[in-house]
């Protein structure tokens, strides 16, 4: 299958490839991408299709953009943030590490060891310098990371939240003590949306 698109400037692209199978047992395990039709492929990208254990989804997963607190010791606030999310009902947090202080890194490895956190080491694509924090570069990298996270865990959880490491959504209404209580109150009132956006 060939999918063509024009890249006039450096940015992220979403490519959708419809697949047709003769039976339920056959499915692709990897894909290759080339810049020209029928060109010799020099890459082989594994297809990630994570599925829940025993077919049962967990309730809430959290995606976090790349962490770059290289010089600042963020460990105490980071630990507080993890515990707050757990208290309000988050099952697991997924984040991408670019550079962090060694104490923060130690905290990340601890929570990863006990299964609360999943950390993916991240390096910017070729041509996008880490120092480029202005214009569209930083935003493009954030979108890339969040999309990667969403597609990796979308089959594993009933709900997926996108948060920064300094954000904690706190239910404040009566009889709502967890995020699931809060989310369910909106789902019960509306069957017309697959996603919700909240602004502070």
N, C-alpha and C positions, 0 to 999 in steps of 0.2 A: 504494500500500500504506500502511495506517495502523497504527502501533504505539502503543498507549496504555500509560502507566505513571503512577503517582502519586508526586510529589516532595513529601514532607512536610518535608524539611530539606535543607540544602545538602550535597550529596555527589556522588560520581561514579556514573554509571549505565552499564551495559553493555547495549546494545540490539542484538539479533540479528535480522536481516531475511533470511529465506530468499528466494533469487532463482531464478527458473525461466526458462530460455532455450530458444528454438526451434532455435538453432544455436550453434556455437562462436564465431561471429564477433561476436555481439551481447553487449555487457556494459555496465553503467552506468559513466559517467565521473565522476558527481557525485551527491550526495544533498542534500536540503533537510530541515530539522527545524523543526517548528512545535509550539506548545504545545496546539493544539486541532485536531481532525479537520477537514480541508478548509480550514484557515485559509490566508490568503495567505502564501506563503513569502517571507521577506526575507533568506535566506541561501542559499548554494550552496557546499557543501563537496566539494572534490575527493577522489575515491577514490584512495588510494595502493595500488598493486598492483605493487610492485617485484619484478622477476624477474632471476635471474642471467644474466650475459652468456653467450651460447651454451649456456644451459641447465645450466651447470656451477656448482654451489655452491662457495663457499670454505668453509674448515673451521670457523674460530672467530671470532665477532664478540662484542663486549662493549658492553653498555648501561650507562650511568652516569647517576645522578640529577643534578639541577641543581647547578651549581657556584656558590657564593656567597661566595668569598673576596675580598671587595671591598677590604678594607684590609690584608690579610695577603699578603705576597709568597710565593706558593706555587710559583713557577716552578721552582726547583731540584728539589724533591720531585716535582713534576709531570713534569718531564723524565725523572727516574729511573724513575718509575712507568711511563711510556710505554715506555721501553727494556726494562724488566723484562718487561712483557707481551709485547713483540715477541720477546724471547729465548725465552720459554716457548711460543711458537707462535700468539699472537693475530694475526689478519689485519688487523683494523680495530677502532677504538674509536669509539663514538657517544656524545656527551655534549651536555648542554643548559646553556648559559651564561646565568646570571642577572646576576651581578655578579662580576667578578674584577679583581685588581690588574693594572695595565697591563703589567707584565713577564710575568705569567702569560698574559695575553691574547696577547702577542707570541709566546710559546711555542706556544700553541694554534693560532695562525694559521700558524706554520711547519709544524707537523705536519699541519695540514689541507692546506696547499699541496703537500706531498709525498705525500698520499694515505693517510696512516696514521690520520688522525683526521677525523671529521665533526662539526662544531659547529652546533647549532641554537640561535639566540637565543630566549630564553624569557621571557615576562612572565606573571605569575599572572593567572588569569581575573578578571573584574570582581567586586569584592566580597571578594576574598581578598588582604589586604594582605601585602606582603613581610615586614613585621615580625612577622607572626603565626606564630611558630615553636613555639607550644605547642599543646596539645589536638590535635584531628584535622585542623586546616588544613594543617599542614606534611606530615603523612602522606598526606592526600588529594592534594596536589600531586605528591608523589613517586610515588604510584601512577599518577596521570595520565601523568606523564612516562615511567615505565618501560613502561607499556602502549603508549604511542605508539611508543616505540623498538622494542619487541618486534614489533608489527604491521608496522612499516616494514621490518624486516630479516629477519623470520622465514623468508622464501623465499630469502634470499641465502646463508645459512650452514647447515652441518650442525648446529652447536651455537651457542647464544647464552648468554653468561654475564651475570649482573647483578652489578656490583661497585660499591663506593664507591672514590673516588680515593685511599684510603689502604689498599686491600686488594690483595694479590697472592697468588693460590693457587700454592704451590710444590710440585711433585711431589718426594717424598722417598724413594720406594721404589726399589729396585734396578731398573735397566733402564727407568726412566721419567724422561725428560728434558724432555718437553713436556706441555702440558695434554692434547693429543690422546692421548698414551700413557696418561695417568691416566684420562681419560674412557673410553677404549676398554676398559680393564680392567674397568670396571663394566658397560658395555654388553654385553660378552662373557658376563658372568655373569648377566645379567638381561634378559629381553625383555618386562618387565611395566610399564615406566615410561617416560613421555615427558619426565620432568624429574627432576632430582636436587637435593637440598638438603643443604648441608654446613655444619656449625657449628664455629667455632673454639673 
